[in-house]
Amino acid sequence: MADIAPRRFCLSTHLLVVGPTFLGMLVVFCILAAPRNKVFGYAQAGDPKAVLWPLSIDYPLDGSIFPPGITPPTFIWRDAAAKSWQMKFVFADNSSVQVEITGQRMQIGQIDPECVSSTNELPKLTPKQAASWTWSPDVTTWATIQERSTIQPAVLTVTGYNSAHQVSSQSRITLSTSIDPVGAPIFYRDVPLMPSQGANGTVQPLSPTAIHLINWRLRDVRQSESHTVLKDMPTCANCHSFSRDGKTMGIDVDGPANDKGLYAVVPVERHISIQNKDVLQWNTNGEAGKLRVGFMSQVSPDGRYVLSTFAGSALDISNTYYVTNFTDYRFLQVFYPTRGILEWYDRSSGKRQPLHGADDPRYVQTDGVWSPDGKYIVFARAEAKDPYPEGQPKALHANDQNETQIQYDLYRVPFNDGRGGIAEPIAGASHNGMSNNFPKVAPDGRWIVFVQCHNGQLMRPDSQLYIVPSGGGESRRLTANTALMNSWHSFSPNGRWLVFSSKARSFYTQMYLTHIDEGGNSSPAILIDNATAANRAVNLPEFVNADGDGIEEIQVPAVNQYKMIDEAMQLEEKKKPDQALEIWKKAVALDPGNEKAQNGLAVSLYLHGDVEGSFQHLRAALLINPLSVQDHFVLGKFSLDQGHPEQALPELEAAIAIRPHFESGEEALARAYETLGKSSAALSHWRKALLIDPNSVSAMIGTAWLLATSPDASLRNGAEAARLAESAENAQPDNAEVLDTLAVSYAEQRLFSRAFSIERQALELAIAQTNKPLSAAIRAHLALFAKQKPFHEDRASATADKTKSGSPPSM
């Protein structure tokens, strides 16, 4: 269980009641077959004929190694015969510690009432657990045991006594205390397991209304409890990493409108404050407008770089990751990339670039981690594929055969100051018919510990931890593996301890430790007690190379501004522009350096008629982020609307230079060139817009209008114009502007009767929409058609922009 008070944990079984003949046979068999922690002996030295009942010590396991200073563990055993017990620890010098106890039954720990839901269950004891006994030594006794079990293991003998105080059962194990300290606290995420399902059937791992229940904690294993350093976040924060020296932390932080393309990098201090200036926007480095999610981002050992998985330039999250959520709280999500490349971000230059050797679009390259010296990258690779193949049934549970199948192999590639190199598979962790993923390199660079499972990665029921030499070789399954899900592991700074997550004792995930010696051998898993409440789960544990109390708190003022931005956007959606404007003003006042807030205020001011104020804030936004497509585009579009095409052109061209294949940008550029009387350039951009989106109605009628009405006769083509306008009409038959464009296209072909009839329909729609400028233009066209004359522009005009929208420009 996640937290059993007072630290009582166990596994148990029921003992069958059998006849004496069968019992004798059973005892003989058990003596021959029993492992070291299941010993059968004699009841009394003077009574050699009486046999002992079986006693099984379930925790700690034989050969367990504890770190020095760890809080007292809870010993767990099963014994159907005894009523009291003697715990005797014998040390190398033949001294001993002996304690007489009555034992306590296992209990469920503290329950967090806020995490009780109709979509989960309260933790409960299994029949084995309910029949188990537990005992935890006091601090003084445990300190003595640890002190005397360092040089050689101690032998623990558990002897059971029946109601007559006769020896009835006995078992023994060995345990020891390492000379290697853990040496660092563990930073981890503490989460509720409360999947939610909307009315439309959509399942989320956690309802947005419950995001604030996620906590981030720090645990020094020498302390009996964890310390909460971050809580009540209104948005989700997720994967995190630390530099090798423990001085820099990186963490995913969701931004406004559920923007998952943000990543914060901050110095590690006792009081950390994540401000807007600390947040990287993955969506701005030449790929603006695409949803760019940095997956499994890792800060480099020196803190200068961030390595992450990104979709290829033409991809986004919808066709890059396989994601399936379930209402089963035990394994509520399957999530892994099926496409993507590794890119590295240089904090000193602010640039992000692909890593050669891990940027092949034929593969998915993910889970990249740094070697301790920063000279090479270890990552997982598989053939890229569609995450949702057509016709594939939806998976109904974790490890469903209908999951998209993907098996990763581990590779390594030189970093080479960002130039990359040739990626080579790691023998023992590749091409073995399994999925090898989530590698972690030991601090001395000798070993890689990774997750192996049948499909996908990480949080799988069958996830097992394996170790392999960094240069490749024979891989070995860690002794520390438990029966259910082993993943999210991290090396301690000295490389002698590994922390990981498992669901072996409870579906509410817990943290464990294992010792790793110089030969890469691991010890049985040690539970980290009291990490959270019994009905909460812990994941993403990572050692921080800092003092045990090195982080006191983490504040995220950047998120407060994100809350305001979300509120303002919601008010705009609810048609409450005045209230939205006030929130935008507050958001900018809170942090003038937030480009999104400056942009939002600019658009709101423009819609309120404050053109000068709008332009001022747009220029401020561009000073913050010169690569913002949104800011360049909006400034250009507003300039064009205000009758300043010469000012609009450089902004619109900048937007397209940053984001090629930007259809709205091409359309706006076409209108600007039309207004300046440069019909040939305008037509070129209209055609580019159509190439980007052949189904765009605005691009169809923009191109058709110019082909039908251009003052340059060499550009006019009535037949092509009519074909485009007819396609637009099929898509939007009740659009007055579409019908007007179709009418002038027919008139250019001298089909005046048809043009007149279509234009009358357009006029009726324009009048019904109270669009006076369009109505006046249509009446002028009707007058020409009645005289058997086509309509041609006779000067630079923005006629194609006849209906000015009152809503912000579309991206």
N, C-alpha and C positions, 0 to 999 in steps of 0.2 A: 504494500500500500504506500501511497505517497508520503504519509506522515502518520505514524502510529504512536500515540501517547501512552505510557512514557517510553517511546522508542522500542516497542515490542513488535517483532516481526517473526514469521515462521511459515514453514510448509509442514503438512502433517498427513497422516493416513490412518485409516481404521484398521485395527488388528482383528483378524478372524478368531472366533472361539472354536477350537478343534479338540478332538479326542487325544488321549495320551499317546497312542501308537503313532498316529499321524504327526503329532507334535514332535516326537522323537526323530522321525524321518526328516521333518522340516528343519529342525535344529542342525542335524548333520549336514543337510544341503546348504543351509545358510552359513555354517562355519567354513565350508569349502568355497562358497561363492561370494561371501560378503566382502565389500571394499573396506578400506581402512577405517572409514567412519561408521561402519556397522559391525560391531564386535560382539561376539557371544562368549561368555566365560562361565565361571562357577559362582554360585551365590555366596558361599562362605568358604574360607580356607579349610575349615574343618568338615565341610559337607560337599565333597567333590561330586556327588551324584546329582545335585540340584543344578539345573541349567538356568541361565539368565534369559530373560525375555529380550527381544530386540529393542535397541534404543538407537535412533538415527539422529545424528547431529546434522541439521540441514543448513545452518549458517553460524559461523563462517565455515566454508568448505575446507577440507584437509589441504594444507599447503598454502593457506591464505597469508598474504603479506600486508601489514598495515603501515601507513605512513606514521612517522613519529609525531606525537602531539594530537593525533586525531581524537575526536571525542569518543567516549566509550561506546562500543557497538552493542547491539542487542543479539544475544545468543539465542538460537532457535533449535529445538529438538522435538522429536516425537517419541513418546513412551506411553504405552497402554498399561503398564504394570505398576509403575511407581507413583508414590504420593509426595515424595520429597527427594532432593538430590544433593549430591556433593560435587562441586566444581573444583577440581584440583589441577593446578598448573605446576608442572615440574620443569625446572630450567637446567641449563647445561651443567651448573655446579652442584646439581642435586638439591638445591634449595627449592622451596615450593610455596605457593599461595593456595590456601584451601578455604572454600566458602560453602557453608551449608545453607540451602535455600528451599523454599516451597514452590517457587516458580509462579508465573502468572500466565493465564491464557492470552492468546493474541487478541488485540483490540483494533478496531477501526479508529483512525486518528481524527483530528479536528476537521470539521466540514465547513466549507465556505458557503454560506446560504445564498450568496449572489451568483454562485456557479451551479445551482440546482436548476435543472431544466427538464422539460418534457421530452427533450431529445437526447438525454443522457440518463444514467442510472447512478445511484449512490454506490460507492465501493462497498463490496461485501466480501466476507471471508468465504473461501472455498471450504469444502468439508475437511480437507487436509489442514488448512490453516486454522480452522476452528478447533481442531483436536491437538494443536501444538502447544508447547510450553515455551516461555520466554524468560530471559533474565539479562539484566544489564548491570555490569559492575559499577560501583561508585567511582568517582574521579580518582580518589587516592589509590584504590585497588588497581584500577586500570593503568595508572601511571607506573605502578610497581611492575605490573605484567609487561608493559612496553619496555621499561628500562632493562629488564632481565631477559628479554627475548630478542635482543638485537644481534648478539654474536652468533648464537645458534637458536634454532626454533625451540619454542616451548611445547611440551606435550600436555594437552588438555585431556583429562579423563573425566567423563561425566558418569557418575554412579547413581543409579536409582535405588530408592528404598521403598518397600511396601508399607502398608499400614502398621505392621508389626516391627517396623524399622529394620527389616532384613534386606540385604542386598538383593535386588530383583532384576537389575538391568545395568548394562555398562557399555560405553563406547568411548573412543578416543580419536583425536585429531592432533595435528601439529599446526602451529601458527607462529608467525614471527613478526618482528618490527624492523623495517628497513632503516638503514643509516641515511638513506636518501630522503630529504624533506620534500614535501610537495612544493614548497617555496613560492607559491603564488595563489591568489584567490581565483575563483571561477565566476565568470560573468555568464548569466544565462537568462533565458526568457521563461516566465511563469505564466501559463495560459489556461483558460477554461476550455473544456471540450464540450462545446454547445453548438452543434451544427444547426442551421436554420433553413427552413424551406418557405419560399414565398408562395403567394397565391397562384403564380404561373408555373409552379413546380421547380423553379430555380433553387438549387441548394448552395448555401455558402458555408464555409467552415465555421464562421462566426458572424452573427448579425452585426451590422454597423452600430447598432445601439448598444452592443456589448464590447466594442473595441476597447473602451476605457478600462475594462477589467484585466487587460494584459499588464503584467508587471515585469520589470527587469530587475534582477537581483544579483548581489555579489555574495559569494560564500567563501569564507576561510574555513577549511575543514577542521581547524583547531577550535573553532567556535561552535556552539551548540545550535545556533540559528543563523539564517541568512538575513542579509540586510537589503531592504528594498531601496533601489537608487533611482528608479524612474517608474511612475505610475500615472494613471488618469490621462493617458494620451488620447486625444480625440481622433487621431488617425493612426493607421497601422505603421509600426516600425518592425523590421524583420531581421534579415541576416546582418551580422556584424563581424568585424575582424579587427585585430590589433597589430601594430608593428611589433617586430621582435623585441625591441627595447621597451615596449609597453608605454611609449610616449605618445602614440597616435592611435585614435580609434576611428573606424569607418562604420556607418550603419545606414541601412535603407530607411528612408522616411517618406511616407506617402504625403503628397502635397494636395493642393486644392483640386476639387473635382476628381478625386481618387487618382491623381497623377502619380504613377509608380516609377516615373523616370527620374527620381531624385535620390541623391546619396550625400550624406553629411560626413565630413572629415574634420575632426576636432582634436586638439591636444588633450591628453589624459591628465586631469587634475582632480583634486578632491572635490571641487565644485565645477562641474562641466556645464557649459551653456551653449546649446546648439542654436546659433542665430542664422538669419538668412544668408549672411556672407559665407557661412560654412557649408552651404548646401550646393552641391554640384547638380546641374541640370543636364542629364544625358541627352535630352532632346534638342540641344542647341548646336552641336558640333557638326554642322553641315548636313544634318538629317532632320532638321526641325520639321514639326508637323507629323512625324511618324511617332508612334508610341514605342519609345526605346526603354526597355527595362534591363538594367544591369543585374544579371543573375549570378549569385555566389561571388559577389565582389570581394576582392582580397587586397588589403593594404600591403605594400611591399615591406620587407624587413626594416628598411631605413625610413619608411613613412613617406617617401617622395611620390611613389606611383600607386595607382589603383588598377588592378587587373580584373576584368569582368567578361561575362558572356553577353553578346549582343546578337540580335537578328541581323541577317544580311541586309544590304541597303534597300532591297526591294521588299523586305518582309516586315511584319509586325507580330505582336504577341499572338494574334488570332491563328496564325499558321506556323508558329514557332515552338509552342509548348503544348504538350499533352496534359490537360488538366481535367480531372473528374472529381467532383465532390460527392460525398455520401452522407446520408443521415445517420449512419452507424458511427457513434462517437468514438468507438475503439480504434478504427482506422478511417478517418473521415475525409482524407484527401489523397489523391495520386497526382503528382506534379513532377514533370521532368521535360527538359528541352529535347526537341527532335531536329531542330535546325539551329544554327548559330555559329559565330566565330569568336575568338578571343581578341579583345582589344585592350590596350593599356592607356591609361590617362596620366599625364604628367602634370602634377600640381603646380610646378614652377612655371610652365608655359601655358597651361590651361587647354592643351590640345589632347585629343584622343585619336589613337591610330590602331589599325589592325596589327596583330603580331604575326609576322611572316612565319609560316610553318604550322600555324594554328588558325589559319584564315581561309581554308579551302571550303567553298560553298557546297562541295559534294558531301561534306561531313558535318556533323554537329560536334562542336568542340566546346567543352564546358568544364566546370569544376576546377578551373585553373588555380594552382597554388604555387608559391615561391619556394625555392630552395633557401636554406638559412642565409646563404651568402648573396642571394638575389641574382645569381648567375644563370639559373635555368628555371623553367616552368614545368611542372607536372600537371597533366590534365587528362580528362576522359574524352574519348573520341568514338564515334560510331557513324555509320552511313546515315546521311540526312534522309528524312522521309516526311511525308505528310502526317501531321499528328492525328488527323481524323480521316482515314481513307473512306472514300465513298462506299456506302453499303455496310460499313462495319457496325455491328450492334453495339449499343452503349454498355460499358462495364457497369455491373451492379454492386461490386464490392472490390476491395483491394485484392490484387493478384487474380482477378477475373481473367479468363483466357481471352476475353474480348478487349482487354487493354491493348493499345498499340504496342507491339513488341519491339524492344530495342535493347541491345546488349552493348555496353560500352567497353572499350579497352583503354588501359592507361598508357599514355605516351609522355615523353619528355622532349623539350625543345629548348635550345639556348635562348636567353633573353637578349644577350649581345647588345646592350644599351638600346633596346627597342627594335633592333634590326631583325631579330629572330634568327631562324636557321632551319635545319632539316629536323622534322619530328621523327622520333624513333620509338617503336613500341617497347614497353618494359616487360621483359620476359618474366613469367610467373604471375603477371597481372593483365594479361592480354591474350586474346585468341584461345580462350579456354572453354567456350560455350556458355559462359556466365557473364553477367553484367558487372564490370569492375569500375567502381566509381568513388567519388568523394575522397581523394587521396589527401593525406597529411604527411609532410616530411618531418622526420625527427630533427630536433635542434642541432644535433651533431652531423646531420646530413647522411647518416648511414642507412636509415630505414624509412620505408613508406608503409604506413598503416592505411588500409582502404576498406571500403565496404564491398562485399560480394553478395549478389542476389541473382535471382533468375531473370528478372525484368526490371527496367527502369532504374531507380536509384533511391537511396537513403531510407525513407520511412516505410520499408517493406516488412511484412511479417517475417520473411525469411532472411532479412539482412544479417550478415555475419561479418565480423572483423577479421581481416587477414593482414599479415605482415610479410614484406618482401624487401630484399636489399635494394637500395636506391638505384643501383646500376642494373638491377634485374637478377633473377635467379629463382630458387625454389621459394614459393610462397607457403606460409603456414597459418593455419587457423589459430587464433588466439585462444588460450585456455580460458580467458575471461568471458568468452561469449556465453550469453544466457539463452534460454529456450525461445525467446520471442523478441524480435526486433533489436538489433544492436547497431547504432549509428550515431551521427553527430559527435564524432570524437575529436579530441584536441590534446596535444602534447603539453606537458608542463615545461617551463623554460629550461629546466635541467635535463629534460628528455627521459626522466625515469618514471614518470607517471602519465597515465592516459585516462582522461575522463570521457565518458560516453553515456548515451541514453538507452534505456531499455524498457520494455513492457513486461518483463518476466514476472514481476510480482503483482502488477496492477496494470490495467489498461490506461490508467492515469500515469503517464510516463515518469520514470525516476532516473536519477543520476547515479553512476557507479564509477569506481576507480579501479585501476589495475596497475601493478608495477611491471615495468619493462626493464630487463637487465641488459648487460652489454651484448649478450648473444641474441637479443630480440625475443627472449622468452617472457611470457606474461604469466601473472599469477591469477588465481580465482578472483572474481569480481567482489569488490567491497562496496556496500551500499552507503551513499551519503545521506544520512538521516535528516529529517526535518527540513527538506528543501522547500516544501510548500504544504498546503492543505491536502488532505487525502483525496479530495475531488477536484484537484487541479493538476496539470501536467507540466513538466519541465523539459525544455528542449534547447537546442543551440548552445550547449555549454562550451565555454572557451576560457582557457587560462589567460590571465592578464599578468604580464611581467611587472608587478607592482606590489606594494605592501598589502597586507590583508585588508586594511581599511583604506586603500589608496583612492577609492572613489566613494565619496560620501553621498553625492546626489548628482542627477543629471536633469537639467532644466532645458526645455525646448521652446523658447519664445518664438522661434520661426513657425511653430505649429499654431500658435495663437493667431498669427497673421493669416495662416491658411484657413483657419476657422472663419475669419472675417470675409475672406475672399469667397469661400463657399456660400456664406450667408448672403453676400451681395449678389452672387450669381443666381441663387434661389429666388431672391426677391425680384430680380429681373424676369425670371421665368414666370413668376406670379403676376406680372404686369404691375409692379410697384416700383417704378423707376426713381421716384423721389426718395423713398426709404433706402433703395440700393445706393444712390449717390452718397448719402450720408455715411453708409458703411464703407464705401470705397475711400472716402476722405479719411476715415479713422484708420483704415488699413495702411494707407500711405503715411499717415502721421506716425504710426507705430514703427514702421521701418521704411524710410524713403528709398532704401536700396533694393527693394523688392520689385523686380521688373514686371511681374504679373500684376501687382497692385497698381503700379503706375499705368500700365496698359488699360486695366479695367476702369480706373478713374478717368482716363483720357476718353474712352468710348462713351462713358456715362455723361461726361461734360458735353461732348459733341451732341449727343441726343437731347441734351437740355439747352442747346443753342449757344454754348460757350465755346466757340471755335478756337479762339486764341488760347484759352486755358487747356483745351484738349491737345492742341499741337505742342504746347509747352510740356505736358506730361508725356507725350509720345517721344519727344526728343530726350527727355530725362530717362525714359525706359531704354532708348537706344544707347545712351551713354553707359548704362549698366550692362547691357548685353547687345553689342553691335551685331551679333549674329542672329538676332531674333527675326525670323521671317514674319511673324505676326505684327511686330511693331513697324517694320518697313512697309508691309502691305497696307496696314490700316492708315499710316501716314500718307502713303501714296494715294489710296482710295479717297480719303477725305480731301486731299488737295485737288484731286480730279473733280470731286463733287462740288467743290467751291470755285470751280472754273479756272484752276491753275494747273493745266496739264504739263507745263514745262517744269513745275516743281514736283509733280507726281512721277514723272519718268524715272529719275534717278532712284527714287525709293522703290518703285515697282521692279526696276531692273535689278536692284540689290537683292530683293526678295527672291527673284528667280535664280540669281547667281548662287545664292546660298542653298536654295531648294529647287533643283531642276525638276521638271515635270509637275509644276505647280499650276494646275488648270485655272484657278481663280486669278492668279497672278498674270497669266497669259491673257486672259479676257480683259483684265483691267488695263494692261499695256496696250492691247488692241484699241480700246476705247480712247486712251490717251492719244495715240497716234492718229486716230480718226479726227479727234478734236483739233489736232495741230495740222490737219489737212494732209497727212502723210498716209494716203490710202494703201499704198503698196506694203509698207511696214505693218500697217494695221491688219491687212489681210493675212500676212505671214503669221502674225501672232494668233489670229482667229483659227487658222489651220492647225497651229501647234496645240491650241486648246482642244480642238476636236480630236487630234491624235491621242492626247492624254486621256480624254473621256469622250468616245464617240456617241455616248448616250446623253451628253449634257445638252439640255434644251437651250440654255442661255448661249452656249457655244454655237449651236445650230442656227439660231435666229440671228446671232451677231454676224456670223459668216454670211448667211443668206442676205441679210440687210445690205451688207457692203457689196456683195455680188450683184444685187438688184439695183442699188441706188447710187453707187460711187460716181462722183463727178468725173472720174477717169474712165472714159469709155472702154479703154483696153482691159480694164479689170472686170467689167460687167459680164455676167453669165447668167441669164434669166433661168435657163433650164436647171443648172446646178443649184441655183438659189431656190427654185421651187421644190426640188427634191429634198433639200435640207429642211425647208419650212414645212413640207408635208410630213416629214418624220417628226418634227416638233409638234405638229398638230395631233398626230396619232398619240403622242405622249401626253399632251395637255390640250384637249379640244376646246376647253372653255377659257383659254388664256387670250385676252384681248390683244396683247402685244404679239403673240404668236400669229394670230389671224391677220393682224395688220401687216406683218412681215410676209405672210403667204400672199396677201392681196397685192402688195407692191411687186412681188416676184412674178405673179401671173401678168401684171401690167407690163413688166419688162419684156415678157414674151408676146405682148400685144393681145393677150386674152382678157380684154377689158370687161366683158360681160361677167366672166367668172370672178375677176378681181373685184368688180362692183358688188356682187352678191356677198362675197366673203367679207368685204370691208363693212357692209351694213351689219353683219353679225358682230364684227369687232366693235362697231360703234355702240350697239346695244349693250354689250358687256362693259365697255368703258364707262357708259352713262350709269349703269347699275352699280359700278364700283366707285362712282363719283370721282373718276380720274379725269379732271378737267383738261390738263395739258395733253393727255393722250386723245381725249375726245376731239379737241381742237385740231390736232394733227390729222386725225382720221377724216374729219370733215374736209380738210384741205385736199387730202388724197382723193376723196370721193368726187370732188369738183374736177380734178384733173382727169379721173377715169371717165367721167361723163363727157369730157371733151376728147376722149380717145387719146389721152396723153399719159405716159408713165411718169412716175415720180423719181426725180434724180436730185441728189444733194447738190446745191450750187456753191457751197462753201464749207469750210470746216465746221462740223456740227457734232454734237453729242446726242443726236436724235436717238441713237440706240440705247441711250441711258434715260429715256423719257420718264420712266417711273422711278423716282428716287425712293428707296426703301428707308423706313424708319428704324430698321434693326441693324445691329453691328455687322460689318462685312464678314462674309463667310470664308473660312479657311478651307 
